[in-house]
Amino acid sequence: MNTNTLYNILLESYADTAIDTAIANIQTQLNINTGDFASHYFDGDKMLALQSIFKDYIEAELQFNIDLQKA
């Protein structure tokens, strides 16, 4: 496995963890005990959009911290 592949796997994993955590937090606040509705609501394009947003954010955070270290 090359470095780029590993990076993309980790990036997707971090994004998915962030999404799962956000959804779980909302469900906890609403006192919802199952993820049945969320799994249907965030199916397909909505999930892809969220993953894209979180991946972009993660990459921006990484770049920001690299830039800080150079300063």
N, C-alpha and C positions, 0 to 999 in steps of 0.2 A: 504494500500500500504506500503510495507516495504522499508527500507532505500536503499537497493541495487537496487530495481526497480526504485525508484525515481532518484537515481544517474544515472542509465543507460538512463532514459528518458531525464534528463538534459544534459547528455553527448551527446546524439544524437541531441538534440535541438541546443546545442552550435555548434556542427560540421556542422549541416545543415545551421545555420545562417552564419557561416564562409564561407561555400561553396557558398551560395547565394550571399553574399557580394562580394566575389572574382569574381564571374561570372558577376554580375551587374557592377562592376568596369571595367572589360574588355569590356563589351558591351558599357558602357558610353564612354570609351576611343576610341572605334571604331565607335562611333556615330550610334549604333544599337538601334532601338526603341522597338524591341520585343524580347521575349525569346524563340520564336518558335524553332529556330535551336538548342539552348542550351538544351532545354527540350528533344530533340531527341538525341543529341550528348551524354549527360550525363545520358542516360537511362541505367538501368541494371548494368552490371559489373563495368563500369567506375564510376558510382555514389557510388557503394559499396566500391570501392577502395579508392575514395576520402574520404568517411566517415570514413573508417578505419584509414587512414593517419591522419586525423584531430582529431579523438578520441584518437589515440596514442599520438599525440602532446599535447592535452589538459591534458591527464593524466600525461605526463612527466612534463608539467608546474606545475601542482598541486604538484607533488612529489618534484620537485625542490624547490618550495616555502616552503614546509613542512621541507625539509632538511635545508634550510636557517634559518628557525625559530629555529631549534634545535641547530644550530651552535653558 
